[in-house]
Amino acid sequence: MRADALFRLLFILYCVEVGVLLLLLPWGSNWERVAFQLPGPGCRALALSPWSRGALSGFGVVHLVWGVHELTGWFQRRSGAARPAR
């Protein structure tokens, strides 16, 4: 496997992992426990706000779409490279 293909694969895995974490983590039960450990009531209110949770989840969706886009491009390049030249 060439280095550029390895880096592309690692980037795809990064995008999918971060996307899933950012999509699901703000809505889990651990999020509230962590939010209550933040300093100051303003930080806690921001962390518990549905708007900030939704923004983080939206950023996770962006990462997932980016990862899927890179994955489909990677498959297209690999299938195009496998075809013999005419």
C-alpha positions in Angstrom: 0.0 0.0 0.0 1.4 3.3 -1.0 1.9 6.1 1.5 -0.8 8.4 0.0 -3.4 5.6 0.1 -2.5 4.9 3.7 -2.9 8.5 4.7 -6.2 8.7 2.8 -7.4 5.6 4.6 -6.4 7.0 8.0 -8.1 10.3 7.2 -11.3 8.4 6.3 -11.1 6.5 9.6 -10.5 9.8 11.5 -13.6 11.4 9.8 -15.9 8.5 10.6 -14.7 8.1 14.2 -14.9 11.8 15.0 -18.2 12.1 13.2 -19.8 9.3 15.2 -18.4 10.6 18.5 -19.6 14.2 17.8 -22.9 13.0 16.7 -23.7 10.8 19.7 -21.6 12.1 22.6 -23.5 15.3 23.3 -26.8 13.4 23.8 -25.4 10.6 26.1 -25.8 10.4 29.8 -22.2 11.1 30.5 -22.4 14.5 28.9 -24.4 15.9 31.8 -22.0 14.6 34.3 -19.1 16.2 32.5 -21.0 19.4 32.1 -21.5 19.8 35.8 -17.7 19.6 36.3 -17.1 22.6 34.1 -16.2 25.9 35.9 -18.8 28.5 36.2 -22.5 28.4 35.5 -22.2 30.0 32.1 -20.0 27.1 30.8 -22.4 24.6 32.3 -25.4 26.3 30.7 -23.7 26.4 27.3 -22.7 22.7 27.5 -26.2 21.7 28.4 -27.9 23.9 25.9 -29.7 22.0 23.1 -28.3 24.6 20.6 -24.7 23.7 21.5 -25.4 20.0 21.5 -27.0 20.3 18.1 -24.1 22.3 16.8 -21.7 19.6 17.9 -23.9 16.9 16.4 -24.1 18.9 13.1 -20.3 19.1 13.1 -20.3 15.4 13.5 -22.6 15.0 10.5 -20.2 17.1 8.5 -17.3 14.8 9.4 -19.4 11.7 8.5 -20.3 13.2 5.1 -16.7 14.2 4.4 -15.5 10.7 5.3 -18.1 9.1 3.0 -17.2 11.5 0.2 -13.5 10.6 0.6 -14.3 6.8 0.8 -16.4 6.9 -2.4 -13.6 8.9 -4.2 -11.1 6.3 -3.0 -13.1 3.5 -4.4 -13.6 5.3 -7.7 -9.9 5.9 -8.0 -9.0 2.3 -7.1 -11.5 0.9 -9.6 -10.3 3.3 -12.3 -6.7 2.3 -11.6 -7.6 -1.4 -11.9 -9.0 -1.0 -15.5 -6.5 -1.6 -18.3 -5.6 1.4 -20.5 -6.9 1.3 -24.0 
